[in-house]
């Protein structure tokens, strides 16, 4: 399973994807209203808890500068530590992509 997210000031979309016959297939997804949460870690915890997912990889497109594996979101008061998020998910790392 791959956990993917699009993190923005208005909404955060998370999805789980599986690789089947060489293609990504969406298993489930959920939209969150970003400002109703303390941070991405809270949203990820809710999503993973609700789905019971154990992702093997995770990547997030984020509205904000990525510096030293940390993201300070542009339109939210969130500071997200990539190493902490990876530990939360039981992964070696997560991948960040600035969503310019």
Gaussian input, Z-matrix of N, CA and C with variables (Angstrom, degrees):
# hf/3-21g

backbone

0 1
 N
 C     1     B1
 C     2     B2     1     A1
 N     3     B3     2     A2     1     D1
 C     4     B4     3     A3     2     D2
 C     5     B5     4     A4     3     D3
 N     6     B6     5     A5     4     D4
 C     7     B7     6     A6     5     D5
 C     8     B8     7     A7     6     D6
 N     9     B9     8     A8     7     D7
 C    10    B10     9     A9     8     D8
 C    11    B11    10    A10     9     D9
 N    12    B12    11    A11    10    D10
 C    13    B13    12    A12    11    D11
 C    14    B14    13    A13    12    D12
 N    15    B15    14    A14    13    D13
 C    16    B16    15    A15    14    D14
 C    17    B17    16    A16    15    D15
 N    18    B18    17    A17    16    D16
 C    19    B19    18    A18    17    D17
 C    20    B20    19    A19    18    D18
 N    21    B21    20    A20    19    D19
 C    22    B22    21    A21    20    D20
 C    23    B23    22    A22    21    D21
 N    24    B24    23    A23    22    D22
 C    25    B25    24    A24    23    D23
 C    26    B26    25    A25    24    D24
 N    27    B27    26    A26    25    D25
 C    28    B28    27    A27    26    D26
 C    29    B29    28    A28    27    D27
 N    30    B30    29    A29    28    D28
 C    31    B31    30    A30    29    D29
 C    32    B32    31    A31    30    D30
 N    33    B33    32    A32    31    D31
 C    34    B34    33    A33    32    D32
 C    35    B35    34    A34    33    D33
 N    36    B36    35    A35    34    D34
 C    37    B37    36    A36    35    D35
 C    38    B38    37    A37    36    D36
 N    39    B39    38    A38    37    D37
 C    40    B40    39    A39    38    D38
 C    41    B41    40    A40    39    D39
 N    42    B42    41    A41    40    D40
 C    43    B43    42    A42    41    D41
 C    44    B44    43    A43    42    D42
 N    45    B45    44    A44    43    D43
 C    46    B46    45    A45    44    D44
 C    47    B47    46    A46    45    D45
 N    48    B48    47    A47    46    D46
 C    49    B49    48    A48    47    D47
 C    50    B50    49    A49    48    D48
 N    51    B51    50    A50    49    D49
 C    52    B52    51    A51    50    D50
 C    53    B53    52    A52    51    D51
 N    54    B54    53    A53    52    D52
 C    55    B55    54    A54    53    D53
 C    56    B56    55    A55    54    D54
 N    57    B57    56    A56    55    D55
 C    58    B58    57    A57    56    D56
 C    59    B59    58    A58    57    D57
 N    60    B60    59    A59    58    D58
 C    61    B61    60    A60    59    D59
 C    62    B62    61    A61    60    D60
 N    63    B63    62    A62    61    D61
 C    64    B64    63    A63    62    D62
 C    65    B65    64    A64    63    D63
 N    66    B66    65    A65    64    D64
 C    67    B67    66    A66    65    D65
 C    68    B68    67    A67    66    D66
 N    69    B69    68    A68    67    D67
 C    70    B70    69    A69    68    D68
 C    71    B71    70    A70    69    D69
 N    72    B72    71    A71    70    D70
 C    73    B73    72    A72    71    D71
 C    74    B74    73    A73    72    D72
 N    75    B75    74    A74    73    D73
 C    76    B76    75    A75    74    D74
 C    77    B77    76    A76    75    D75
 N    78    B78    77    A77    76    D76
 C    79    B79    78    A78    77    D77
 C    80    B80    79    A79    78    D78
 N    81    B81    80    A80    79    D79
 C    82    B82    81    A81    80    D80
 C    83    B83    82    A82    81    D81
 N    84    B84    83    A83    82    D82
 C    85    B85    84    A84    83    D83
 C    86    B86    85    A85    84    D84
 N    87    B87    86    A86    85    D85
 C    88    B88    87    A87    86    D86
 C    89    B89    88    A88    87    D87
 N    90    B90    89    A89    88    D88
 C    91    B91    90    A90    89    D89
 C    92    B92    91    A91    90    D90
 N    93    B93    92    A92    91    D91
 C    94    B94    93    A93    92    D92
 C    95    B95    94    A94    93    D93
 N    96    B96    95    A95    94    D94
 C    97    B97    96    A96    95    D95
 C    98    B98    97    A97    96    D96
 N    99    B99    98    A98    97    D97
 C   100   B100    99    A99    98    D98
 C   101   B101   100   A100    99    D99
 N   102   B102   101   A101   100   D100
 C   103   B103   102   A102   101   D101
 C   104   B104   103   A103   102   D102
 N   105   B105   104   A104   103   D103
 C   106   B106   105   A105   104   D104
 C   107   B107   106   A106   105   D105
 N   108   B108   107   A107   106   D106
 C   109   B109   108   A108   107   D107
 C   110   B110   109   A109   108   D108
 N   111   B111   110   A110   109   D109
 C   112   B112   111   A111   110   D110
 C   113   B113   112   A112   111   D111
 N   114   B114   113   A113   112   D112
 C   115   B115   114   A114   113   D113
 C   116   B116   115   A115   114   D114
 N   117   B117   116   A116   115   D115
 C   118   B118   117   A117   116   D116
 C   119   B119   118   A118   117   D117
 N   120   B120   119   A119   118   D118
 C   121   B121   120   A120   119   D119
 C   122   B122   121   A121   120   D120
 N   123   B123   122   A122   121   D121
 C   124   B124   123   A123   122   D122
 C   125   B125   124   A124   123   D123
 N   126   B126   125   A125   124   D124
 C   127   B127   126   A126   125   D125
 C   128   B128   127   A127   126   D126
 N   129   B129   128   A128   127   D127
 C   130   B130   129   A129   128   D128
 C   131   B131   130   A130   129   D129
 N   132   B132   131   A131   130   D130
 C   133   B133   132   A132   131   D131
 C   134   B134   133   A133   132   D132
 N   135   B135   134   A134   133   D133
 C   136   B136   135   A135   134   D134
 C   137   B137   136   A136   135   D135
 N   138   B138   137   A137   136   D136
 C   139   B139   138   A138   137   D137
 C   140   B140   139   A139   138   D138
 N   141   B141   140   A140   139   D139
 C   142   B142   141   A141   140   D140
 C   143   B143   142   A142   141   D141
 N   144   B144   143   A143   142   D142
 C   145   B145   144   A144   143   D143
 C   146   B146   145   A145   144   D144
 N   147   B147   146   A146   145   D145
 C   148   B148   147   A147   146   D146
 C   149   B149   148   A148   147   D147
 N   150   B150   149   A149   148   D148
 C   151   B151   150   A150   149   D149
 C   152   B152   151   A151   150   D150
 N   153   B153   152   A152   151   D151
 C   154   B154   153   A153   152   D152
 C   155   B155   154   A154   153   D153
 N   156   B156   155   A155   154   D154
 C   157   B157   156   A156   155   D155
 C   158   B158   157   A157   156   D156
 N   159   B159   158   A158   157   D157
 C   160   B160   159   A159   158   D158
 C   161   B161   160   A160   159   D159
 N   162   B162   161   A161   160   D160
 C   163   B163   162   A162   161   D161
 C   164   B164   163   A163   162   D162
 N   165   B165   164   A164   163   D163
 C   166   B166   165   A165   164   D164
 C   167   B167   166   A166   165   D165
 N   168   B168   167   A167   166   D166
 C   169   B169   168   A168   167   D167
 C   170   B170   169   A169   168   D168
 N   171   B171   170   A170   169   D169
 C   172   B172   171   A171   170   D170
 C   173   B173   172   A172   171   D171
 N   174   B174   173   A173   172   D172
 C   175   B175   174   A174   173   D173
 C   176   B176   175   A175   174   D174
 N   177   B177   176   A176   175   D175
 C   178   B178   177   A177   176   D176
 C   179   B179   178   A178   177   D177
 N   180   B180   179   A179   178   D178
 C   181   B181   180   A180   179   D179
 C   182   B182   181   A181   180   D180
 N   183   B183   182   A182   181   D181
 C   184   B184   183   A183   182   D182
 C   185   B185   184   A184   183   D183
 N   186   B186   185   A185   184   D184
 C   187   B187   186   A186   185   D185
 C   188   B188   187   A187   186   D186
 N   189   B189   188   A188   187   D187
 C   190   B190   189   A189   188   D188
 C   191   B191   190   A190   189   D189
 N   192   B192   191   A191   190   D190
 C   193   B193   192   A192   191   D191
 C   194   B194   193   A193   192   D192
 N   195   B195   194   A194   193   D193
 C   196   B196   195   A195   194   D194
 C   197   B197   196   A196   195   D195
 N   198   B198   197   A197   196   D196
 C   199   B199   198   A198   197   D197
 C   200   B200   199   A199   198   D198
 N   201   B201   200   A200   199   D199
 C   202   B202   201   A201   200   D200
 C   203   B203   202   A202   201   D201
 N   204   B204   203   A203   202   D202
 C   205   B205   204   A204   203   D203
 C   206   B206   205   A205   204   D204
 N   207   B207   206   A206   205   D205
 C   208   B208   207   A207   206   D206
 C   209   B209   208   A208   207   D207
 N   210   B210   209   A209   208   D208
 C   211   B211   210   A210   209   D209
 C   212   B212   211   A211   210   D210
 N   213   B213   212   A212   211   D211
 C   214   B214   213   A213   212   D212
 C   215   B215   214   A214   213   D213
 N   216   B216   215   A215   214   D214
 C   217   B217   216   A216   215   D215
 C   218   B218   217   A217   216   D216
 N   219   B219   218   A218   217   D217
 C   220   B220   219   A219   218   D218
 C   221   B221   220   A220   219   D219
 N   222   B222   221   A221   220   D220
 C   223   B223   222   A222   221   D221
 C   224   B224   223   A223   222   D222
 N   225   B225   224   A224   223   D223
 C   226   B226   225   A225   224   D224
 C   227   B227   226   A226   225   D225
 N   228   B228   227   A227   226   D226
 C   229   B229   228   A228   227   D227
 C   230   B230   229   A229   228   D228
 N   231   B231   230   A230   229   D229
 C   232   B232   231   A231   230   D230
 C   233   B233   232   A232   231   D231
 N   234   B234   233   A233   232   D232
 C   235   B235   234   A234   233   D233
 C   236   B236   235   A235   234   D234
 N   237   B237   236   A236   235   D235
 C   238   B238   237   A237   236   D236
 C   239   B239   238   A238   237   D237
 N   240   B240   239   A239   238   D238
 C   241   B241   240   A240   239   D239
 C   242   B242   241   A241   240   D240
 N   243   B243   242   A242   241   D241
 C   244   B244   243   A243   242   D242
 C   245   B245   244   A244   243   D243
 N   246   B246   245   A245   244   D244
 C   247   B247   246   A246   245   D245
 C   248   B248   247   A247   246   D246
 N   249   B249   248   A248   247   D247
 C   250   B250   249   A249   248   D248
 C   251   B251   250   A250   249   D249
 N   252   B252   251   A251   250   D250
 C   253   B253   252   A252   251   D251
 C   254   B254   253   A253   252   D252
 N   255   B255   254   A254   253   D253
 C   256   B256   255   A255   254   D254
 C   257   B257   256   A256   255   D255
 N   258   B258   257   A257   256   D256
 C   259   B259   258   A258   257   D257
 C   260   B260   259   A259   258   D258
 N   261   B261   260   A260   259   D259
 C   262   B262   261   A261   260   D260
 C   263   B263   262   A262   261   D261
 N   264   B264   263   A263   262   D262
 C   265   B265   264   A264   263   D263
 C   266   B266   265   A265   264   D264
 N   267   B267   266   A266   265   D265
 C   268   B268   267   A267   266   D266
 C   269   B269   268   A268   267   D267
 N   270   B270   269   A269   268   D268
 C   271   B271   270   A270   269   D269
 C   272   B272   271   A271   270   D270
 N   273   B273   272   A272   271   D271
 C   274   B274   273   A273   272   D272
 C   275   B275   274   A274   273   D273
 N   276   B276   275   A275   274   D274
 C   277   B277   276   A276   275   D275
 C   278   B278   277   A277   276   D276
 N   279   B279   278   A278   277   D277
 C   280   B280   279   A279   278   D278
 C   281   B281   280   A280   279   D279
 N   282   B282   281   A281   280   D280
 C   283   B283   282   A282   281   D281
 C   284   B284   283   A283   282   D282
 N   285   B285   284   A284   283   D283
 C   286   B286   285   A285   284   D284
 C   287   B287   286   A286   285   D285
 N   288   B288   287   A287   286   D286
 C   289   B289   288   A288   287   D287
 C   290   B290   289   A289   288   D288
 N   291   B291   290   A290   289   D289
 C   292   B292   291   A291   290   D290
 C   293   B293   292   A292   291   D291
 N   294   B294   293   A293   292   D292
 C   295   B295   294   A294   293   D293
 C   296   B296   295   A295   294   D294
 N   297   B297   296   A296   295   D295
 C   298   B298   297   A297   296   D296
 C   299   B299   298   A298   297   D297

   B1=1.4471
   B2=1.5236
   B3=1.2983
   B4=1.4553
   B5=1.5218
   B6=1.3184
   B7=1.4628
   B8=1.5183
   B9=1.3173
   B10=1.4586
   B11=1.5137
   B12=1.3342
   B13=1.4534
   B14=1.5100
   B15=1.3114
   B16=1.4566
   B17=1.5199
   B18=1.3302
   B19=1.4560
   B20=1.5176
   B21=1.3322
   B22=1.4541
   B23=1.5090
   B24=1.3107
   B25=1.4520
   B26=1.5143
   B27=1.3101
   B28=1.4584
   B29=1.5160
   B30=1.3398
   B31=1.4633
   B32=1.5139
   B33=1.3178
   B34=1.4550
   B35=1.5142
   B36=1.3166
   B37=1.4544
   B38=1.5174
   B39=1.3338
   B40=1.4495
   B41=1.5196
   B42=1.3099
   B43=1.4563
   B44=1.5128
   B45=1.2934
   B46=1.4604
   B47=1.5133
   B48=1.3217
   B49=1.4491
   B50=1.5189
   B51=1.3261
   B52=1.4537
   B53=1.5227
   B54=1.3160
   B55=1.4562
   B56=1.5256
   B57=1.3284
   B58=1.4606
   B59=1.5131
   B60=1.3156
   B61=1.4674
   B62=1.5298
   B63=1.3334
   B64=1.4621
   B65=1.5118
   B66=1.3170
   B67=1.4665
   B68=1.5212
   B69=1.3258
   B70=1.4563
   B71=1.5162
   B72=1.3151
   B73=1.4635
   B74=1.5245
   B75=1.3329
   B76=1.4604
   B77=1.5213
   B78=1.3276
   B79=1.4549
   B80=1.5321
   B81=1.3208
   B82=1.4575
   B83=1.5170
   B84=1.3118
   B85=1.4578
   B86=1.5179
   B87=1.3213
   B88=1.4621
   B89=1.5157
   B90=1.3156
   B91=1.4664
   B92=1.5236
   B93=1.3166
   B94=1.4646
   B95=1.5223
   B96=1.3163
   B97=1.4567
   B98=1.5257
   B99=1.3153
   B100=1.4636
   B101=1.5183
   B102=1.3186
   B103=1.4669
   B104=1.5290
   B105=1.3198
   B106=1.4606
   B107=1.5276
   B108=1.3225
   B109=1.4609
   B110=1.5256
   B111=1.3335
   B112=1.4628
   B113=1.5156
   B114=1.3178
   B115=1.4541
   B116=1.5077
   B117=1.3229
   B118=1.4571
   B119=1.5244
   B120=1.3282
   B121=1.4599
   B122=1.5247
   B123=1.3319
   B124=1.4645
   B125=1.5229
   B126=1.3243
   B127=1.4609
   B128=1.5267
   B129=1.3227
   B130=1.4695
   B131=1.5237
   B132=1.3278
   B133=1.4695
   B134=1.5241
   B135=1.3256
   B136=1.4585
   B137=1.5302
   B138=1.3267
   B139=1.4621
   B140=1.5306
   B141=1.3204
   B142=1.4607
   B143=1.5299
   B144=1.3296
   B145=1.4633
   B146=1.5156
   B147=1.3182
   B148=1.4642
   B149=1.5232
   B150=1.3321
   B151=1.4666
   B152=1.5237
   B153=1.3315
   B154=1.4619
   B155=1.5191
   B156=1.3238
   B157=1.4663
   B158=1.5200
   B159=1.3142
   B160=1.4552
   B161=1.5286
   B162=1.3357
   B163=1.4648
   B164=1.5324
   B165=1.3232
   B166=1.4569
   B167=1.5143
   B168=1.3374
   B169=1.4623
   B170=1.5220
   B171=1.3386
   B172=1.4659
   B173=1.5207
   B174=1.3264
   B175=1.4510
   B176=1.5164
   B177=1.3458
   B178=1.4528
   B179=1.5208
   B180=1.3169
   B181=1.4541
   B182=1.5161
   B183=1.3369
   B184=1.4557
   B185=1.5201
   B186=1.3341
   B187=1.4661
   B188=1.5253
   B189=1.3168
   B190=1.4521
   B191=1.5143
   B192=1.3140
   B193=1.4596
   B194=1.5281
   B195=1.3162
   B196=1.4605
   B197=1.5253
   B198=1.3297
   B199=1.4581
   B200=1.5242
   B201=1.3245
   B202=1.4680
   B203=1.5275
   B204=1.3323
   B205=1.4635
   B206=1.5330
   B207=1.3214
   B208=1.4631
   B209=1.5261
   B210=1.3113
   B211=1.4610
   B212=1.5214
   B213=1.3229
   B214=1.4630
   B215=1.5218
   B216=1.3160
   B217=1.4631
   B218=1.5247
   B219=1.3130
   B220=1.4661
   B221=1.5199
   B222=1.3192
   B223=1.4662
   B224=1.5222
   B225=1.3324
   B226=1.4603
   B227=1.5241
   B228=1.3257
   B229=1.4606
   B230=1.5340
   B231=1.3161
   B232=1.4564
   B233=1.5192
   B234=1.3181
   B235=1.4520
   B236=1.5107
   B237=1.3206
   B238=1.4552
   B239=1.5269
   B240=1.3014
   B241=1.4524
   B242=1.5258
   B243=1.3158
   B244=1.4590
   B245=1.5158
   B246=1.3378
   B247=1.4658
   B248=1.5255
   B249=1.3261
   B250=1.4697
   B251=1.5270
   B252=1.3235
   B253=1.4609
   B254=1.5364
   B255=1.3256
   B256=1.4692
   B257=1.5294
   B258=1.3322
   B259=1.4761
   B260=1.5216
   B261=1.3339
   B262=1.4604
   B263=1.5256
   B264=1.3192
   B265=1.4644
   B266=1.5273
   B267=1.3252
   B268=1.4560
   B269=1.5177
   B270=1.3473
   B271=1.4604
   B272=1.5220
   B273=1.3233
   B274=1.4621
   B275=1.5228
   B276=1.3291
   B277=1.4635
   B278=1.5244
   B279=1.3077
   B280=1.4531
   B281=1.5175
   B282=1.2895
   B283=1.4670
   B284=1.5201
   B285=1.3284
   B286=1.4552
   B287=1.5130
   B288=1.3027
   B289=1.4578
   B290=1.5211
   B291=1.3325
   B292=1.4514
   B293=1.5161
   B294=1.3197
   B295=1.4731
   B296=1.5242
   B297=1.3175
   B298=1.4657
   B299=1.5013
   A1=109.72
   A2=115.62
   A3=123.16
   A4=107.40
   A5=116.10
   A6=122.25
   A7=107.36
   A8=116.71
   A9=121.70
   A10=109.08
   A11=115.55
   A12=119.13
   A13=112.72
   A14=114.87
   A15=124.25
   A16=105.54
   A17=116.47
   A18=122.28
   A19=109.53
   A20=116.13
   A21=120.56
   A22=111.85
   A23=115.37
   A24=121.37
   A25=113.70
   A26=117.78
   A27=122.19
   A28=112.06
   A29=114.63
   A30=118.71
   A31=110.63
   A32=114.02
   A33=121.94
   A34=106.99
   A35=115.88
   A36=121.71
   A37=108.73
   A38=116.80
   A39=121.81
   A40=109.12
   A41=115.70
   A42=120.27
   A43=111.23
   A44=115.18
   A45=122.57
   A46=108.63
   A47=115.29
   A48=121.15
   A49=109.68
   A50=115.33
   A51=122.18
   A52=107.13
   A53=116.33
   A54=120.45
   A55=107.67
   A56=114.84
   A57=121.09
   A58=108.61
   A59=116.19
   A60=122.52
   A61=111.11
   A62=115.99
   A63=121.14
   A64=115.64
   A65=117.75
   A66=121.06
   A67=110.26
   A68=115.90
   A69=120.58
   A70=109.89
   A71=115.26
   A72=121.30
   A73=107.62
   A74=115.76
   A75=120.04
   A76=109.58
   A77=114.92
   A78=121.07
   A79=109.69
   A80=116.40
   A81=121.55
   A82=109.05
   A83=116.25
   A84=120.39
   A85=109.98
   A86=115.31
   A87=120.55
   A88=108.94
   A89=115.23
   A90=122.17
   A91=109.06
   A92=115.61
   A93=122.98
   A94=109.27
   A95=116.97
   A96=121.83
   A97=106.13
   A98=116.55
   A99=121.86
   A100=113.75
   A101=117.46
   A102=120.12
   A103=113.17
   A104=117.90
   A105=120.81
   A106=112.30
   A107=116.99
   A108=121.81
   A109=110.31
   A110=114.87
   A111=121.25
   A112=112.34
   A113=117.07
   A114=120.02
   A115=111.64
   A116=114.79
   A117=120.40
   A118=111.32
   A119=116.94
   A120=120.60
   A121=111.09
   A122=116.92
   A123=121.44
   A124=111.01
   A125=116.20
   A126=121.26
   A127=110.40
   A128=116.44
   A129=120.45
   A130=110.39
   A131=117.13
   A132=120.48
   A133=110.90
   A134=117.34
   A135=120.80
   A136=110.63
   A137=116.18
   A138=121.16
   A139=111.38
   A140=116.50
   A141=120.51
   A142=110.22
   A143=116.40
   A144=119.33
   A145=112.68
   A146=116.52
   A147=121.06
   A148=112.37
   A149=116.09
   A150=119.50
   A151=112.71
   A152=116.81
   A153=119.84
   A154=112.91
   A155=116.10
   A156=121.29
   A157=112.03
   A158=114.24
   A159=122.61
   A160=106.27
   A161=116.00
   A162=118.54
   A163=112.58
   A164=114.81
   A165=121.84
   A166=111.09
   A167=116.44
   A168=122.62
   A169=107.91
   A170=115.46
   A171=119.80
   A172=109.54
   A173=115.42
   A174=121.62
   A175=109.65
   A176=115.29
   A177=120.90
   A178=110.82
   A179=115.93
   A180=121.78
   A181=106.51
   A182=116.63
   A183=120.79
   A184=110.16
   A185=114.85
   A186=120.43
   A187=107.55
   A188=116.29
   A189=121.02
   A190=110.86
   A191=114.59
   A192=120.62
   A193=110.48
   A194=114.89
   A195=121.61
   A196=106.39
   A197=116.22
   A198=121.22
   A199=108.39
   A200=116.12
   A201=121.56
   A202=112.54
   A203=115.95
   A204=122.52
   A205=112.83
   A206=116.15
   A207=122.85
   A208=108.25
   A209=115.08
   A210=120.54
   A211=108.68
   A212=115.79
   A213=120.60
   A214=105.18
   A215=116.39
   A216=120.71
   A217=111.24
   A218=115.06
   A219=121.82
   A220=113.45
   A221=117.32
   A222=120.76
   A223=114.23
   A224=115.90
   A225=121.68
   A226=108.25
   A227=117.75
   A228=119.74
   A229=112.14
   A230=116.72
   A231=121.07
   A232=110.81
   A233=116.69
   A234=123.91
   A235=105.72
   A236=116.74
   A237=120.88
   A238=109.21
   A239=115.97
   A240=123.58
   A241=108.01
   A242=116.53
   A243=120.51
   A244=113.33
   A245=117.16
   A246=120.30
   A247=110.65
   A248=117.25
   A249=120.94
   A250=110.91
   A251=116.31
   A252=120.15
   A253=110.11
   A254=116.93
   A255=120.51
   A256=110.37
   A257=116.87
   A258=119.60
   A259=111.01
   A260=116.15
   A261=120.65
   A262=110.85
   A263=116.36
   A264=121.70
   A265=113.01
   A266=117.32
   A267=120.33
   A268=112.65
   A269=116.57
   A270=121.97
   A271=110.53
   A272=116.20
   A273=120.71
   A274=111.08
   A275=115.81
   A276=120.65
   A277=110.05
   A278=115.31
   A279=122.47
   A280=107.24
   A281=116.89
   A282=121.49
   A283=109.21
   A284=115.90
   A285=122.88
   A286=109.56
   A287=116.27
   A288=122.64
   A289=106.51
   A290=116.10
   A291=118.78
   A292=107.07
   A293=116.34
   A294=120.04
   A295=113.33
   A296=116.73
   A297=120.08
   A298=110.58
   D1=141.17
   D2=175.97
   D3=-117.56
   D4=129.31
   D5=175.15
   D6=-97.92
   D7=124.02
   D8=179.02
   D9=-125.33
   D10=145.15
   D11=-179.60
   D12=-142.51
   D13=147.99
   D14=172.63
   D15=-117.81
   D16=108.87
   D17=-171.41
   D18=-107.95
   D19=118.71
   D20=179.85
   D21=-137.71
   D22=174.09
   D23=-177.84
   D24=-65.97
   D25=-30.20
   D26=-178.72
   D27=-92.45
   D28=-47.61
   D29=-175.71
   D30=-142.30
   D31=155.91
   D32=172.89
   D33=-125.51
   D34=121.56
   D35=177.21
   D36=-105.40
   D37=128.12
   D38=175.22
   D39=-119.25
   D40=145.50
   D41=178.52
   D42=-145.50
   D43=151.17
   D44=172.89
   D45=-108.57
   D46=134.22
   D47=-178.07
   D48=-128.77
   D49=146.36
   D50=177.24
   D51=-121.50
   D52=150.08
   D53=176.10
   D54=-94.51
   D55=120.72
   D56=-179.94
   D57=-134.27
   D58=124.00
   D59=-179.78
   D60=51.90
   D61=40.31
   D62=176.46
   D63=78.09
   D64=7.36
   D65=-179.72
   D66=-126.16
   D67=151.99
   D68=174.65
   D69=-80.28
   D70=131.85
   D71=179.15
   D72=-123.18
   D73=125.46
   D74=178.57
   D75=-70.79
   D76=127.83
   D77=179.57
   D78=-94.45
   D79=-46.61
   D80=178.34
   D81=-161.05
   D82=160.61
   D83=176.22
   D84=-152.40
   D85=165.62
   D86=178.78
   D87=-154.90
   D88=143.00
   D89=176.88
   D90=-106.18
   D91=134.49
   D92=177.94
   D93=-118.88
   D94=146.16
   D95=171.40
   D96=-83.85
   D97=110.53
   D98=-168.87
   D99=-55.97
   D100=-49.13
   D101=-172.68
   D102=-68.16
   D103=-7.96
   D104=176.87
   D105=-85.19
   D106=3.34
   D107=-176.49
   D108=-127.26
   D109=153.93
   D110=-178.55
   D111=-73.77
   D112=-24.33
   D113=-178.93
   D114=177.99
   D115=175.27
   D116=-179.30
   D117=-64.01
   D118=-34.60
   D119=-179.96
   D120=-58.32
   D121=-40.31
   D122=179.19
   D123=-64.87
   D124=-43.17
   D125=179.94
   D126=-64.98
   D127=-45.59
   D128=179.35
   D129=-61.57
   D130=-42.22
   D131=179.15
   D132=-60.50
   D133=-42.76
   D134=179.02
   D135=-63.19
   D136=-46.99
   D137=-177.00
   D138=-63.81
   D139=-48.43
   D140=-179.12
   D141=-65.81
   D142=-39.45
   D143=177.85
   D144=-64.07
   D145=-41.36
   D146=-178.66
   D147=-69.83
   D148=-34.41
   D149=-176.47
   D150=-93.90
   D151=-18.67
   D152=-175.38
   D153=71.34
   D154=16.39
   D155=-175.48
   D156=-70.01
   D157=147.88
   D158=172.05
   D159=-128.40
   D160=81.17
   D161=-174.70
   D162=-64.82
   D163=147.29
   D164=175.41
   D165=-93.42
   D166=-15.24
   D167=179.08
   D168=-156.13
   D169=155.28
   D170=179.05
   D171=-148.65
   D172=141.50
   D173=177.13
   D174=-145.23
   D175=146.40
   D176=-175.83
   D177=-137.35
   D178=130.46
   D179=168.27
   D180=-89.26
   D181=127.43
   D182=-171.76
   D183=-130.21
   D184=137.16
   D185=173.26
   D186=-82.00
   D187=91.62
   D188=-179.87
   D189=163.38
   D190=160.68
   D191=-179.49
   D192=-73.36
   D193=137.64
   D194=177.89
   D195=-104.46
   D196=115.44
   D197=-178.82
   D198=-134.11
   D199=122.83
   D200=177.76
   D201=51.97
   D202=43.64
   D203=175.07
   D204=69.49
   D205=16.09
   D206=175.94
   D207=-119.98
   D208=150.95
   D209=176.74
   D210=-129.11
   D211=128.39
   D212=167.69
   D213=-105.81
   D214=112.72
   D215=-174.24
   D216=-65.76
   D217=144.74
   D218=-175.88
   D219=-68.54
   D220=-41.45
   D221=-172.21
   D222=-114.45
   D223=14.36
   D224=179.57
   D225=-141.23
   D226=155.82
   D227=178.13
   D228=-85.94
   D229=46.06
   D230=-177.46
   D231=-104.88
   D232=135.98
   D233=167.32
   D234=-117.02
   D235=118.73
   D236=-175.71
   D237=-113.11
   D238=124.48
   D239=178.72
   D240=-94.21
   D241=114.99
   D242=-177.98
   D243=-60.26
   D244=-37.48
   D245=-179.98
   D246=-66.62
   D247=-41.24
   D248=179.07
   D249=-66.04
   D250=-40.86
   D251=178.79
   D252=-65.04
   D253=-40.17
   D254=177.40
   D255=-61.86
   D256=-44.56
   D257=177.93
   D258=-60.93
   D259=-41.88
   D260=179.01
   D261=-56.94
   D262=-36.59
   D263=-177.87
   D264=-90.77
   D265=-3.85
   D266=-178.66
   D267=73.07
   D268=30.68
   D269=-178.14
   D270=-115.18
   D271=161.26
   D272=174.86
   D273=-70.34
   D274=-34.75
   D275=-179.95
   D276=-163.37
   D277=163.48
   D278=168.31
   D279=-115.90
   D280=159.32
   D281=179.00
   D282=-104.85
   D283=136.98
   D284=176.73
   D285=-109.15
   D286=146.40
   D287=172.84
   D288=-139.59
   D289=124.47
   D290=174.88
   D291=-74.85
   D292=129.37
   D293=-172.57
   D294=-91.00
   D295=39.28
   D296=177.05
   D297=-44.79

